[in-house]
Amino acid sequence: MSDKAISHEYLNGLVFDLEKAFWDERGRGCRFRMMEVGRDIYEKDCKDRIQSPDIPVIVHAVKEVLIDKGIAAEVAFSQEDLTLRVSVRGCLHLPVEERMLEKGIEPFTCVPANLIIMGIEDKLNRQVELAEIKCENGVCQLLLVVFDRPAAVV
Amino acid sequence: MSETFTLAEATLKAIQDRRSIREYSPEPVSDEDLNLILEAARQAPSGENAQPWRFIVIRDEATRKKLGDISGGGSGRRFTAEFMTKKMQQRFATLEDEAKKKAAYEKLTSGAVSMFAATAPVNIVVIGRKDVWDLPFDTSAAIENMLLMVTALGLGACWVIAPCIDVRDEIRLRKLLNIPDEYKAVSLISIGHPTRPHRPRPRLALKDIVFDETFGNPYYKE
């Protein structure tokens, strides 16, 4: 196997092709099937960093991982009751979403969002929905809603 | 006096009379009726006759409640997202009765719209082997056969995707029912005796959905 570094352009090209194929196959329903994307990263890199079951702690742990790994440049969030608004600046995968938008397809998956959601489901045992992804001017605005329902099956 | 139908007439009547029924009387579904419903499913077409479908029959009250919870969770999340992003309000824009609108929002965002598996006398979870070419199409054919047999028997059913559409809910369902990874959980069919008749939902006219030889060339001319 070659030890050459692989370009982001190549990887994002593949991600775009896969996302587009999935959209062509499932249409709007595909967003529901993407919530496990990033599971490996959560289990290996995020889970043990989360020191307490608090949403700010969870978001901060995910933010550290994203920045350390070069996946995002900055992550900020605000919380109002059970609504989380997260902004991700400089996401590695933003070019994928920009290409999707050029095709008239609204973004339907987000690794930073998924990692935060996995953290809340895991540490707080609360269900979460990724309600909206808006990508503009290099920033992705995410709307997450936290529910009182337990995440684990009892 | 009972009506008589040709086979084609009876088939079309079952198709046209089918409704999505979410409210059921406490009367159980008989084993004889259940056997006919499952036989109808078994006779569906499948790619290469792979017959990838498997059916899990759920009557246990506690399990039915958990099915209702999983379904309600999925629907509640999805519809709350619609509400938070104003898409639901757009959907109901033409509904002028504010009380009805508010009730609809509540029913959808709470997930109550999908929790009726808990009260259905029997639920059938349809799963399908993944190692076939045409899993979603095969299992959908089986499901429609089930729904038509339900209708022919005078029962009511609803095809419920809520406990399976989000991968996280599918994981919950798989854990609840010990479904192996080689199978996909496709849908839930809730079945019982309907409490009341239901009106048909609107349908697009044939002239708007059928094309002659190529897309866009109407088959049914005005």
Interface residues (C-beta under 8 A of the other chain):
Chain A: G29 F32 R33 M34 M35 E36 T83 E121 Q127 V128 E129 L130 A131 E132 L143 V145 F147 R149 A151 V153 V154
Chain B: K66 D69 I70 G73 G76 R77 R78 T80 A81 M84 T85 I165 D166 V167 R168 I171 R172 K175 L176
